[in-house]
Amino acid sequence: MLDKIRDIYALLVDVALVRLGIDPLTAPSTDYQGQEYRFCCEGCVIPFLENPQLYLEEIKDMVICPTCLGEKTRGQTLCISINGESIYFCRCPCCINDFKNSPVSLESLIQKGIEHDF
């Protein structure tokens, strides 16, 4: 279950990169303690490598709404269970309803972003 949740959030990071116009497949990346981290540019990799714990602490509670792609801290989100998975949404009731009515494939969001450069 934890691996599946990590996969979901890894895909959300890809969506965030696409929103910035960056192809996740070519985004700068680095490994830290066996985990791959992707960045918007090489310039962001350098400070991360100088103090990874500082940056990981800053983002540990960040969540990306799978419907509107809004970035929030967990304390600013609503969490609901869908098919046994905890999914975090921004507090907009429309996002939850839209997702329930037409679940979005995160992979399709990434592909759409790459194709349409959102």
N, C-alpha and C positions, 0 to 999 in steps of 0.2 A: 504494500500500500504506500509506504514512504517513497519508494522508487517511482511509483506512478505519479505521486504529487510532485516530486522533483522534476520529472519529465514535463509535467504541465507547466511548471514555472520556468523551466528552460525554454519551452516554446514561447512563453510570454515575453521572455527576454528577447527572443528573436523578433517578436512582434514589435517590441519597443525599438529595436535597431532599425527595422523596416520603416517605422514611423519617422525615423531620422534620415531615411533615404539610404540606409546601409544594408547591403546584402549580408545576412548572417553567415553565409558560406565563406565570405571573404573578409569578414570583420576581424580586426586585430584580436588576438586572444593570448592568454597565458594560463598555465596550470599552477594551482596553488593547493597544496595538500591533497593532491589527487583529483581535484575538481577543476574543470575548465571554466574560465571566465572570459566573456567576450566584451569588447569595448567599442565605442564609437570611433576612436582614432588611436594611433600609436601614442600620442601625447598623454592619453589617459592611462595607458598601461604603466608608464614610468612611475607616477606617484603611487599607484596601487602597489607596485612591487616594492617601493620604499617602505610602505606601512600598510600591508594588506588588512590587518585587523581593524585599523581605523576605518577603512572604507567598507569592510564587511559589517562593522557595527552600524554604520550610517544607513545601510540598505537592508538590514536584517528584517525589518518589519514592513518593507515596501511590498505592495500588492498592485497588480495591474488588472483592472476590471476586464474580463474577457469579452464584454459587449462593446463598451465605448472606448476601451484601452486607456482610460484615465488612471493615473498613478496616484495611489493613496497609501497612507500607513494603515496597518491592520486596524488600529483604533478608529479609523475613519471609514471603515467598510462594514458591510453586512455579510455574514457567512451563512450559506445555506448548503444543505446536503443534496447532491444530485447523484443518483445511482450509487450511493455510499461514499461519494467523494466530497470533501469540503471545498466549496468554490467561493471565493471572495469577490464581492461586487462593490462598486461605489454605492453610495446610499440612494441613488436614483431608482425608484421603483420600476421605471420603464426598462432599465437594463436587465433586471431580474426577469421581468415578464417577457421581454424580447428573447432572452436566452432560453427560458423555459418553452416558449412557443416555437422557437426555431433555433435549436442549439447550433452554435457556430463551431465548426471544426477549426481548431487553432492552426492546424497545418494549412487550411484554406486561407485563413487570415494572412499568414506569412506569404503564401504564394500570391495572393491578391495584392499585397503590399509591394512585392518585388515587381509584379507586372505593371501595377498602376502607380508605384512610387508615392505612397501616401505619406 
